[in-house]
Every structure is written in structure tokens, then in C-alpha cells.
Amino acid sequence: MAQPFGYLAAGFLADRVFEPAMQVGGALVGSLGWLVGTGPGAGMAAMFLCTRLGGALTGLLGWLSPAIRRLDDAKAA
């Protein structure tokens, strides 16, 4: 259910949140500007970076959960 919402929100986030925040003097320039740069396209790069970090964190949390790691060992009911 989250994937369609993500597709719908991506355009708004790119144009109205991340791009302005990554322009010179923007809110995220100090924290992400060294990695993705500033100016046109830097907002999309920052959004992709945040998305990838969120996916990696989700995978790591799943791997750290013993209940999820043992799902393949569970007997079929």
C-alpha cells in the first residue's frame, strides 16, 4: 500500500521540498551538500539518497530481528 503513495508523493517532494532545500543557502545544504552538491538536480539526488538509506535501514532491521530471520525454519502449518 505504501508504494503507490510513494509514487504520488515523489513529484511533490522533489519539486517542493528537496530541490529548494538543496539550492544555495537551503536547509539541507549543510548536511548533504558535500555529498550530492547544490543546484539543479541536487534535490533529486538527495531524495534518492534518503530513499536508499531508508531501504537499507529497513533491510538491516529485518536482518537483526531473530523472528524474521527464522521464518524459513518455521514449520508449515
PDB file of N, CA, C and O in Angstrom, chain B, residues numbered from 101:
ATOM      1  N   MET B 101       0.811  -1.196   0.000  1.00  0.00           N
ATOM      2  CA  MET B 101       0.000   0.000   0.000  1.00  0.00           C
ATOM      3  C   MET B 101       0.863   1.272   0.000  1.00  0.00           C
ATOM      4  O   MET B 101       0.408   2.325  -0.447  1.00  0.00           O
ATOM      5  N   ALA B 102       2.073   1.182   0.486  1.00  0.00           N
ATOM      6  CA  ALA B 102       2.903   2.372   0.586  1.00  0.00           C
ATOM      7  C   ALA B 102       3.509   2.762  -0.756  1.00  0.00           C
ATOM      8  O   ALA B 102       3.792   3.937  -0.985  1.00  0.00           O
ATOM      9  N   GLN B 103       3.710   1.804  -1.634  1.00  0.00           N
ATOM     10  CA  GLN B 103       4.378   2.091  -2.907  1.00  0.00           C
ATOM     11  C   GLN B 103       3.594   3.073  -3.777  1.00  0.00           C
ATOM     12  O   GLN B 103       4.201   4.017  -4.283  1.00  0.00           O
ATOM     13  N   PRO B 104       2.296   2.914  -3.983  1.00  0.00           N
ATOM     14  CA  PRO B 104       1.564   3.908  -4.782  1.00  0.00           C
ATOM     15  C   PRO B 104       1.602   5.302  -4.148  1.00  0.00           C
ATOM     16  O   PRO B 104       1.692   6.305  -4.857  1.00  0.00           O
ATOM     17  N   PHE B 105       1.533   5.366  -2.824  1.00  0.00           N
ATOM     18  CA  PHE B 105       1.633   6.653  -2.153  1.00  0.00           C
ATOM     19  C   PHE B 105       3.003   7.280  -2.408  1.00  0.00           C
ATOM     20  O   PHE B 105       3.110   8.489  -2.617  1.00  0.00           O
ATOM     21  N   GLY B 106       4.033   6.464  -2.390  1.00  0.00           N
ATOM     22  CA  GLY B 106       5.379   6.958  -2.662  1.00  0.00           C
ATOM     23  C   GLY B 106       5.503   7.531  -4.065  1.00  0.00           C
ATOM     24  O   GLY B 106       6.125   8.573  -4.266  1.00  0.00           O
ATOM     25  N   TYR B 107       4.905   6.844  -5.035  1.00  0.00           N
ATOM     26  CA  TYR B 107       4.932   7.351  -6.411  1.00  0.00           C
ATOM     27  C   TYR B 107       4.211   8.691  -6.523  1.00  0.00           C
ATOM     28  O   TYR B 107       4.668   9.598  -7.219  1.00  0.00           O
ATOM     29  N   LEU B 108       3.086   8.805  -5.834  1.00  0.00           N
ATOM     30  CA  LEU B 108       2.324  10.053  -5.887  1.00  0.00           C
ATOM     31  C   LEU B 108       3.043  11.193  -5.155  1.00  0.00           C
ATOM     32  O   LEU B 108       2.969  12.347  -5.578  1.00  0.00           O
ATOM     33  N   ALA B 109       3.720  10.878  -4.087  1.00  0.00           N
ATOM     34  CA  ALA B 109       4.382  11.909  -3.290  1.00  0.00           C
ATOM     35  C   ALA B 109       5.740  12.313  -3.860  1.00  0.00           C
ATOM     36  O   ALA B 109       6.239  13.389  -3.530  1.00  0.00           O
ATOM     37  N   ALA B 110       6.346  11.492  -4.697  1.00  0.00           N
ATOM     38  CA  ALA B 110       7.710  11.743  -5.168  1.00  0.00           C
ATOM     39  C   ALA B 110       7.836  13.058  -5.931  1.00  0.00           C
ATOM     40  O   ALA B 110       8.794  13.800  -5.712  1.00  0.00           O
ATOM     41  N   GLY B 111       6.910  13.357  -6.805  1.00  0.00           N
ATOM     42  CA  GLY B 111       6.976  14.597  -7.575  1.00  0.00           C
ATOM     43  C   GLY B 111       6.888  15.825  -6.699  1.00  0.00           C
ATOM     44  O   GLY B 111       7.657  16.774  -6.853  1.00  0.00           O
ATOM     45  N   PHE B 112       5.941  15.794  -5.775  1.00  0.00           N
ATOM     46  CA  PHE B 112       5.798  16.911  -4.852  1.00  0.00           C
ATOM     47  C   PHE B 112       7.051  17.080  -4.002  1.00  0.00           C
ATOM     48  O   PHE B 112       7.560  18.192  -3.855  1.00  0.00           O
ATOM     49  N   LEU B 113       7.547  15.983  -3.444  1.00  0.00           N
ATOM     50  CA  LEU B 113       8.738  16.062  -2.601  1.00  0.00           C
ATOM     51  C   LEU B 113       9.951  16.569  -3.381  1.00  0.00           C
ATOM     52  O   LEU B 113      10.733  17.369  -2.867  1.00  0.00           O
ATOM     53  N   ALA B 114      10.101  16.110  -4.599  1.00  0.00           N
ATOM     54  CA  ALA B 114      11.245  16.537  -5.409  1.00  0.00           C
ATOM     55  C   ALA B 114      11.165  18.025  -5.732  1.00  0.00           C
ATOM     56  O   ALA B 114      12.140  18.754  -5.549  1.00  0.00           O
ATOM     57  N   ASP B 115      10.010  18.478  -6.209  1.00  0.00           N
ATOM     58  CA  ASP B 115       9.870  19.863  -6.669  1.00  0.00           C
ATOM     59  C   ASP B 115       9.712  20.880  -5.542  1.00  0.00           C
ATOM     60  O   ASP B 115      10.212  22.001  -5.641  1.00  0.00           O
ATOM     61  N   ARG B 116       9.024  20.497  -4.482  1.00  0.00           N
ATOM     62  CA  ARG B 116       8.665  21.475  -3.447  1.00  0.00           C
ATOM     63  C   ARG B 116       9.481  21.358  -2.161  1.00  0.00           C
ATOM     64  O   ARG B 116       9.525  22.304  -1.375  1.00  0.00           O
ATOM     65  N   VAL B 117      10.125  20.216  -1.935  1.00  0.00           N
ATOM     66  CA  VAL B 117      10.855  20.031  -0.679  1.00  0.00           C
ATOM     67  C   VAL B 117      12.359  19.916  -0.923  1.00  0.00           C
ATOM     68  O   VAL B 117      13.130  20.753  -0.453  1.00  0.00           O
ATOM     69  N   PHE B 118      12.780  18.876  -1.660  1.00  0.00           N
ATOM     70  CA  PHE B 118      14.203  18.604  -1.790  1.00  0.00           C
ATOM     71  C   PHE B 118      14.933  19.585  -2.701  1.00  0.00           C
ATOM     72  O   PHE B 118      16.032  20.023  -2.359  1.00  0.00           O
ATOM     73  N   GLU B 119      14.366  19.942  -3.838  1.00  0.00           N
ATOM     74  CA  GLU B 119      15.064  20.890  -4.725  1.00  0.00           C
ATOM     75  C   GLU B 119      15.290  22.246  -4.054  1.00  0.00           C
ATOM     76  O   GLU B 119      16.415  22.744  -4.089  1.00  0.00           O
ATOM     77  N   PRO B 120      14.275  22.866  -3.446  1.00  0.00           N
ATOM     78  CA  PRO B 120      14.553  24.132  -2.763  1.00  0.00           C
ATOM     79  C   PRO B 120      15.529  23.978  -1.593  1.00  0.00           C
ATOM     80  O   PRO B 120      16.328  24.875  -1.327  1.00  0.00           O
ATOM     81  N   ALA B 121      15.463  22.858  -0.907  1.00  0.00           N
ATOM     82  CA  ALA B 121      16.349  22.648   0.240  1.00  0.00           C
ATOM     83  C   ALA B 121      17.803  22.452  -0.179  1.00  0.00           C
ATOM     84  O   ALA B 121      18.705  22.649   0.636  1.00  0.00           O
ATOM     85  N   MET B 122      18.051  22.069  -1.435  1.00  0.00           N
ATOM     86  CA  MET B 122      19.410  21.828  -1.899  1.00  0.00           C
ATOM     87  C   MET B 122      19.955  22.961  -2.759  1.00  0.00           C
ATOM     88  O   MET B 122      21.042  22.836  -3.323  1.00  0.00           O
ATOM     89  N   GLN B 123      19.222  24.059  -2.869  1.00  0.00           N
ATOM     90  CA  GLN B 123      19.746  25.237  -3.554  1.00  0.00           C
ATOM     91  C   GLN B 123      20.700  25.955  -2.617  1.00  0.00           C
ATOM     92  O   GLN B 123      20.668  25.721  -1.408  1.00  0.00           O
ATOM     93  N   VAL B 124      21.538  26.814  -3.144  1.00  0.00           N
ATOM     94  CA  VAL B 124      22.497  27.549  -2.320  1.00  0.00           C
ATOM     95  C   VAL B 124      21.751  28.267  -1.198  1.00  0.00           C
ATOM     96  O   VAL B 124      20.818  29.029  -1.453  1.00  0.00           O
ATOM     97  N   GLY B 125      22.163  28.022   0.035  1.00  0.00           N
ATOM     98  CA  GLY B 125      21.508  28.611   1.195  1.00  0.00           C
ATOM     99  C   GLY B 125      20.320  27.820   1.701  1.00  0.00           C
ATOM    100  O   GLY B 125      19.653  28.256   2.640  1.00  0.00           O
ATOM    101  N   GLY B 126      20.032  26.663   1.104  1.00  0.00           N
ATOM    102  CA  GLY B 126      18.888  25.847   1.504  1.00  0.00           C
ATOM    103  C   GLY B 126      19.122  25.116   2.818  1.00  0.00           C
ATOM    104  O   GLY B 126      20.234  25.085   3.345  1.00  0.00           O
ATOM    105  N   ALA B 127      18.056  24.534   3.330  1.00  0.00           N
ATOM    106  CA  ALA B 127      18.077  23.898   4.647  1.00  0.00           C
ATOM    107  C   ALA B 127      18.959  22.650   4.714  1.00  0.00           C
ATOM    108  O   ALA B 127      19.520  22.359   5.771  1.00  0.00           O
ATOM    109  N   LEU B 128      19.094  21.915   3.623  1.00  0.00           N
ATOM    110  CA  LEU B 128      19.855  20.666   3.657  1.00  0.00           C
ATOM    111  C   LEU B 128      21.264  20.782   3.088  1.00  0.00           C
ATOM    112  O   LEU B 128      22.006  19.800   3.068  1.00  0.00           O
ATOM    113  N   VAL B 129      21.632  21.956   2.632  1.00  0.00           N
ATOM    114  CA  VAL B 129      22.947  22.133   2.003  1.00  0.00           C
ATOM    115  C   VAL B 129      24.067  21.803   2.984  1.00  0.00           C
ATOM    116  O   VAL B 129      25.049  21.163   2.608  1.00  0.00           O
ATOM    117  N   GLY B 130      23.930  22.227   4.221  1.00  0.00           N
ATOM    118  CA  GLY B 130      24.972  21.991   5.205  1.00  0.00           C
ATOM    119  C   GLY B 130      25.193  20.526   5.514  1.00  0.00           C
ATOM    120  O   GLY B 130      26.322  20.114   5.783  1.00  0.00           O
ATOM    121  N   SER B 131      24.127  19.724   5.480  1.00  0.00           N
ATOM    122  CA  SER B 131      24.265  18.316   5.838  1.00  0.00           C
ATOM    123  C   SER B 131      24.475  17.396   4.636  1.00  0.00           C
ATOM    124  O   SER B 131      25.176  16.391   4.759  1.00  0.00           O
ATOM    125  N   LEU B 132      23.895  17.706   3.490  1.00  0.00           N
ATOM    126  CA  LEU B 132      24.012  16.818   2.328  1.00  0.00           C
ATOM    127  C   LEU B 132      24.720  17.440   1.131  1.00  0.00           C
ATOM    128  O   LEU B 132      25.036  16.740   0.169  1.00  0.00           O
ATOM    129  N   GLY B 133      24.972  18.732   1.179  1.00  0.00           N
ATOM    130  CA  GLY B 133      25.570  19.420   0.042  1.00  0.00           C
ATOM    131  C   GLY B 133      26.934  18.885  -0.340  1.00  0.00           C
ATOM    132  O   GLY B 133      27.268  18.839  -1.524  1.00  0.00           O
ATOM    133  N   TRP B 134      27.731  18.477   0.639  1.00  0.00           N
ATOM    134  CA  TRP B 134      29.063  17.945   0.350  1.00  0.00           C
ATOM    135  C   TRP B 134      28.992  16.631  -0.425  1.00  0.00           C
ATOM    136  O   TRP B 134      29.926  16.274  -1.142  1.00  0.00           O
ATOM    137  N   LEU B 135      27.879  15.917  -0.276  1.00  0.00           N
ATOM    138  CA  LEU B 135      27.750  14.597  -0.904  1.00  0.00           C
ATOM    139  C   LEU B 135      27.057  14.661  -2.264  1.00  0.00           C
ATOM    140  O   LEU B 135      27.497  14.008  -3.211  1.00  0.00           O
ATOM    141  N   VAL B 136      25.989  15.432  -2.373  1.00  0.00           N
ATOM    142  CA  VAL B 136      25.215  15.463  -3.621  1.00  0.00           C
ATOM    143  C   VAL B 136      25.334  16.788  -4.362  1.00  0.00           C
ATOM    144  O   VAL B 136      24.800  16.926  -5.463  1.00  0.00           O
ATOM    145  N   GLY B 137      26.020  17.761  -3.783  1.00  0.00           N
ATOM    146  CA  GLY B 137      26.191  19.054  -4.434  1.00  0.00           C
ATOM    147  C   GLY B 137      25.012  19.978  -4.186  1.00  0.00           C
ATOM    148  O   GLY B 137      24.136  19.691  -3.370  1.00  0.00           O
ATOM    149  N   THR B 138      25.006  21.094  -4.907  1.00  0.00           N
ATOM    150  CA  THR B 138      23.904  22.057  -4.814  1.00  0.00           C
ATOM    151  C   THR B 138      23.485  22.439  -6.223  1.00  0.00           C
ATOM    152  O   THR B 138      24.202  22.174  -7.187  1.00  0.00           O
ATOM    153  N   GLY B 139      22.330  23.057  -6.334  1.00  0.00           N
ATOM    154  CA  GLY B 139      21.850  23.489  -7.637  1.00  0.00           C
ATOM    155  C   GLY B 139      20.882  22.509  -8.254  1.00  0.00           C
ATOM    156  O   GLY B 139      20.385  21.615  -7.569  1.00  0.00           O
ATOM    157  N   PRO B 140      20.599  22.663  -9.559  1.00  0.00           N
ATOM    158  CA  PRO B 140      19.623  21.805 -10.234  1.00  0.00           C
ATOM    159  C   PRO B 140      20.018  20.327 -10.173  1.00  0.00           C
ATOM    160  O   PRO B 140      21.156  19.964 -10.468  1.00  0.00           O
ATOM    161  N   GLY B 141      19.080  19.502  -9.794  1.00  0.00           N
ATOM    162  CA  GLY B 141      19.304  18.061  -9.728  1.00  0.00           C
ATOM    163  C   GLY B 141      19.799  17.566  -8.382  1.00  0.00           C
ATOM    164  O   GLY B 141      19.707  16.372  -8.095  1.00  0.00           O
ATOM    165  N   ALA B 142      20.318  18.448  -7.557  1.00  0.00           N
ATOM    166  CA  ALA B 142      20.828  18.026  -6.256  1.00  0.00           C
ATOM    167  C   ALA B 142      19.693  17.575  -5.336  1.00  0.00           C
ATOM    168  O   ALA B 142      19.896  16.699  -4.495  1.00  0.00           O
ATOM    169  N   GLY B 143      18.522  18.150  -5.479  1.00  0.00           N
ATOM    170  CA  GLY B 143      17.377  17.739  -4.668  1.00  0.00           C
ATOM    171  C   GLY B 143      16.951  16.318  -4.974  1.00  0.00           C
ATOM    172  O   GLY B 143      16.641  15.545  -4.068  1.00  0.00           O
ATOM    173  N   MET B 144      16.936  15.972  -6.266  1.00  0.00           N
ATOM    174  CA  MET B 144      16.602  14.593  -6.643  1.00  0.00           C
ATOM    175  C   MET B 144      17.657  13.627  -6.118  1.00  0.00           C
ATOM    176  O   MET B 144      17.327  12.539  -5.646  1.00  0.00           O
ATOM    177  N   ALA B 145      18.910  14.020  -6.199  1.00  0.00           N
ATOM    178  CA  ALA B 145      19.985  13.164  -5.681  1.00  0.00           C
ATOM    179  C   ALA B 145      19.817  12.965  -4.181  1.00  0.00           C
ATOM    180  O   ALA B 145      20.004  11.856  -3.680  1.00  0.00           O
ATOM    181  N   ALA B 146      19.469  14.023  -3.461  1.00  0.00           N
ATOM    182  CA  ALA B 146      19.253  13.909  -2.020  1.00  0.00           C
ATOM    183  C   ALA B 146      18.058  13.016  -1.721  1.00  0.00           C
ATOM    184  O   ALA B 146      18.083  12.236  -0.768  1.00  0.00           O
ATOM    185  N   MET B 147      17.005  13.130  -2.538  1.00  0.00           N
ATOM    186  CA  MET B 147      15.833  12.286  -2.324  1.00  0.00           C
ATOM    187  C   MET B 147      16.165  10.815  -2.581  1.00  0.00           C
ATOM    188  O   MET B 147      15.738   9.951  -1.815  1.00  0.00           O
ATOM    189  N   PHE B 148      16.912  10.516  -3.633  1.00  0.00           N
ATOM    190  CA  PHE B 148      17.331   9.143  -3.893  1.00  0.00           C
ATOM    191  C   PHE B 148      18.212   8.620  -2.762  1.00  0.00           C
ATOM    192  O   PHE B 148      18.083   7.464  -2.359  1.00  0.00           O
ATOM    193  N   LEU B 149      19.093   9.454  -2.257  1.00  0.00           N
ATOM    194  CA  LEU B 149      19.960   9.047  -1.162  1.00  0.00           C
ATOM    195  C   LEU B 149      19.141   8.702   0.080  1.00  0.00           C
ATOM    196  O   LEU B 149      19.377   7.671   0.711  1.00  0.00           O
ATOM    197  N   CYS B 150      18.190   9.547   0.430  1.00  0.00           N
ATOM    198  CA  CYS B 150      17.342   9.282   1.592  1.00  0.00           C
ATOM    199  C   CYS B 150      16.506   8.020   1.404  1.00  0.00           C
ATOM    200  O   CYS B 150      16.327   7.244   2.343  1.00  0.00           O
ATOM    201  N   THR B 151      15.998   7.816   0.196  1.00  0.00           N
ATOM    202  CA  THR B 151      15.217   6.620  -0.093  1.00  0.00           C
ATOM    203  C   THR B 151      16.067   5.369   0.048  1.00  0.00           C
ATOM    204  O   THR B 151      15.624   4.377   0.626  1.00  0.00           O
ATOM    205  N   ARG B 152      17.284   5.411  -0.478  1.00  0.00           N
ATOM    206  CA  ARG B 152      18.181   4.258  -0.405  1.00  0.00           C
ATOM    207  C   ARG B 152      18.591   3.966   1.035  1.00  0.00           C
ATOM    208  O   ARG B 152      18.650   2.806   1.443  1.00  0.00           O
ATOM    209  N   LEU B 153      18.874   5.016   1.803  1.00  0.00           N
ATOM    210  CA  LEU B 153      19.224   4.811   3.213  1.00  0.00           C
ATOM    211  C   LEU B 153      18.047   4.222   3.995  1.00  0.00           C
ATOM    212  O   LEU B 153      18.241   3.380   4.873  1.00  0.00           O
ATOM    213  N   GLY B 154      16.840   4.662   3.678  1.00  0.00           N
ATOM    214  CA  GLY B 154      15.658   4.092   4.323  1.00  0.00           C
ATOM    215  C   GLY B 154      15.476   2.622   3.981  1.00  0.00           C
ATOM    216  O   GLY B 154      15.128   1.821   4.848  1.00  0.00           O
ATOM    217  N   GLY B 155      15.711   2.259   2.718  1.00  0.00           N
ATOM    218  CA  GLY B 155      15.620   0.857   2.321  1.00  0.00           C
ATOM    219  C   GLY B 155      16.681   0.003   2.987  1.00  0.00           C
ATOM    220  O   GLY B 155      16.407  -1.119   3.414  1.00  0.00           O
ATOM    221  N   ALA B 156      17.891   0.532   3.074  1.00  0.00           N
ATOM    222  CA  ALA B 156      18.974  -0.207   3.732  1.00  0.00           C
ATOM    223  C   ALA B 156      18.680  -0.388   5.220  1.00  0.00           C
ATOM    224  O   ALA B 156      18.942  -1.452   5.780  1.00  0.00           O
ATOM    225  N   LEU B 157      18.142   0.641   5.855  1.00  0.00           N
ATOM    226  CA  LEU B 157      17.792   0.544   7.270  1.00  0.00           C
ATOM    227  C   LEU B 157      16.683  -0.484   7.491  1.00  0.00           C
ATOM    228  O   LEU B 157      16.727  -1.242   8.459  1.00  0.00           O
ATOM    229  N   THR B 158      15.700  -0.514   6.610  1.00  0.00           N
ATOM    230  CA  THR B 158      14.626  -1.494   6.718  1.00  0.00           C
ATOM    231  C   THR B 158      15.180  -2.914   6.599  1.00  0.00           C
ATOM    232  O   THR B 158      14.809  -3.793   7.377  1.00  0.00           O
ATOM    233  N   GLY B 159      16.059  -3.137   5.635  1.00  0.00           N
ATOM    234  CA  GLY B 159      16.674  -4.453   5.476  1.00  0.00           C
ATOM    235  C   GLY B 159      17.516  -4.837   6.677  1.00  0.00           C
ATOM    236  O   GLY B 159      17.482  -5.988   7.113  1.00  0.00           O
ATOM    237  N   LEU B 160      18.266  -3.899   7.214  1.00  0.00           N
ATOM    238  CA  LEU B 160      19.103  -4.176   8.378  1.00  0.00           C
ATOM    239  C   LEU B 160      18.254  -4.515   9.598  1.00  0.00           C
ATOM    240  O   LEU B 160      18.568  -5.450  10.335  1.00  0.00           O
ATOM    241  N   LEU B 161      17.188  -3.764   9.809  1.00  0.00           N
ATOM    242  CA  LEU B 161      16.307  -4.061  10.943  1.00  0.00           C
ATOM    243  C   LEU B 161      15.644  -5.427  10.800  1.00  0.00           C
ATOM    244  O   LEU B 161      15.461  -6.133  11.792  1.00  0.00           O
ATOM    245  N   GLY B 162      15.285  -5.802   9.587  1.00  0.00           N
ATOM    246  CA  GLY B 162      14.739  -7.134   9.359  1.00  0.00           C
ATOM    247  C   GLY B 162      15.759  -8.219   9.618  1.00  0.00           C
ATOM    248  O   GLY B 162      15.430  -9.264  10.180  1.00  0.00           O
ATOM    249  N   TRP B 163      16.993  -7.981   9.213  1.00  0.00           N
ATOM    250  CA  TRP B 163      18.056  -8.965   9.430  1.00  0.00           C
ATOM    251  C   TRP B 163      18.379  -9.109  10.917  1.00  0.00           C
ATOM    252  O   TRP B 163      18.710 -10.201  11.379  1.00  0.00           O
ATOM    253  N   LEU B 164      18.284  -8.011  11.662  1.00  0.00           N
ATOM    254  CA  LEU B 164      18.572  -8.055  13.095  1.00  0.00           C
ATOM    255  C   LEU B 164      17.453  -8.688  13.914  1.00  0.00           C
ATOM    256  O   LEU B 164      17.662  -9.025  15.079  1.00  0.00           O
ATOM    257  N   SER B 165      16.292  -8.853  13.340  1.00  0.00           N
ATOM    258  CA  SER B 165      15.161  -9.437  14.048  1.00  0.00           C
ATOM    259  C   SER B 165      15.237 -10.965  13.972  1.00  0.00           C
ATOM    260  O   SER B 165      15.111 -11.531  12.886  1.00  0.00           O
ATOM    261  N   PRO B 166      15.440 -11.634  15.098  1.00  0.00           N
ATOM    262  CA  PRO B 166      15.527 -13.103  15.071  1.00  0.00           C
ATOM    263  C   PRO B 166      14.248 -13.753  14.536  1.00  0.00           C
ATOM    264  O   PRO B 166      14.317 -14.766  13.840  1.00  0.00           O
ATOM    265  N   ALA B 167      13.095 -13.186  14.852  1.00  0.00           N
ATOM    266  CA  ALA B 167      11.837 -13.775  14.383  1.00  0.00           C
ATOM    267  C   ALA B 167      11.756 -13.759  12.858  1.00  0.00           C
ATOM    268  O   ALA B 167      11.290 -14.725  12.254  1.00  0.00           O
ATOM    269  N   ILE B 168      12.198 -12.692  12.242  1.00  0.00           N
ATOM    270  CA  ILE B 168      12.159 -12.615  10.779  1.00  0.00           C
ATOM    271  C   ILE B 168      13.229 -13.523  10.162  1.00  0.00           C
ATOM    272  O   ILE B 168      12.977 -14.185   9.156  1.00  0.00           O
ATOM    273  N   ARG B 169      14.413 -13.552  10.761  1.00  0.00           N
ATOM    274  CA  ARG B 169      15.480 -14.399  10.208  1.00  0.00           C
ATOM    275  C   ARG B 169      15.125 -15.878  10.265  1.00  0.00           C
ATOM    276  O   ARG B 169      15.596 -16.652   9.432  1.00  0.00           O
ATOM    277  N   ARG B 170      14.305 -16.287  11.229  1.00  0.00           N
ATOM    278  CA  ARG B 170      13.943 -17.707  11.372  1.00  0.00           C
ATOM    279  C   ARG B 170      12.670 -18.082  10.622  1.00  0.00           C
ATOM    280  O   ARG B 170      12.173 -19.194  10.804  1.00  0.00           O
ATOM    281  N   LEU B 171      12.134 -17.221   9.803  1.00  0.00           N
ATOM    282  CA  LEU B 171      10.891 -17.539   9.095  1.00  0.00           C
ATOM    283  C   LEU B 171      11.029 -18.769   8.206  1.00  0.00           C
ATOM    284  O   LEU B 171      10.091 -19.559   8.098  1.00  0.00           O
ATOM    285  N   ASP B 172      12.173 -18.942   7.576  1.00  0.00           N
ATOM    286  CA  ASP B 172      12.361 -20.103   6.703  1.00  0.00           C
ATOM    287  C   ASP B 172      12.423 -21.404   7.506  1.00  0.00           C
ATOM    288  O   ASP B 172      12.143 -22.475   6.967  1.00  0.00           O
ATOM    289  N   ASP B 173      12.783 -21.321   8.774  1.00  0.00           N
ATOM    290  CA  ASP B 173      12.887 -22.519   9.616  1.00  0.00           C
ATOM    291  C   ASP B 173      11.557 -22.933  10.214  1.00  0.00           C
ATOM    292  O   ASP B 173      11.428 -24.043  10.729  1.00  0.00           O
ATOM    293  N   ALA B 174      10.563 -22.051  10.153  1.00  0.00           N
ATOM    294  CA  ALA B 174       9.261 -22.346  10.758  1.00  0.00           C
ATOM    295  C   ALA B 174       8.581 -23.463   9.974  1.00  0.00           C
ATOM    296  O   ALA B 174       8.642 -23.507   8.746  1.00  0.00           O
ATOM    297  N   LYS B 175       7.945 -24.349  10.698  1.00  0.00           N
ATOM    298  CA  LYS B 175       7.239 -25.452  10.046  1.00  0.00           C
ATOM    299  C   LYS B 175       5.922 -24.957   9.463  1.00  0.00           C
ATOM    300  O   LYS B 175       5.227 -24.138  10.064  1.00  0.00           O
ATOM    301  N   ALA B 176       5.600 -25.461   8.306  1.00  0.00           N
ATOM    302  CA  ALA B 176       4.329 -25.093   7.662  1.00  0.00           C
ATOM    303  C   ALA B 176       3.178 -25.674   8.454  1.00  0.00           C
ATOM    304  O   ALA B 176       3.220 -26.831   8.872  1.00  0.00           O
ATOM    305  N   ALA B 177       2.164 -24.878   8.656  1.00  0.00           N
ATOM    306  CA  ALA B 177       1.015 -25.341   9.446  1.00  0.00           C
ATOM    307  C   ALA B 177       0.051 -26.120   8.594  1.00  0.00           C
ATOM    308  O   ALA B 177      -0.974 -26.587   9.091  1.00  0.00           O
TER     309      ALA B 177
END
